Amino acid sequence: MAQLTKEYFDERIGNLATKQDLRHGIDDLARMVKNGFDSADKNFAKLTEMLQVRKDVEELKVQMLEMRQALNLKH
């Protein structure tokens, strides 16, 4: 009877994840999350740059219009 219990226990324990397996899984998950944030940061930086370029273009348009008006030029 004791042997049957030991075999059953060994069989059940054999299917459980070890601390090393869990740690490896946590490391993989942390790496994936970090990569996701890095990607989002890069995309945010690109969007910020694009918005700044648009702002600069709008300012140049205003300045160009002011120069045309000062020189009495028609658009």
C-alpha angles and dihedrals in degrees: 000000000000090000091053091052092048092049091048091048093048090049093051094044091050090064095052122098116249125230088253091054091049092047091051090050092049091049090051091049092048090050092051092049091049091050089050092052092045090053092048090049091052092049091047091051090051092049091048090052092049091051091050090051090051090050091050091050091050090051090050090051091053092048091048091051091049090051092049090050092048090051093043092239123153119230 
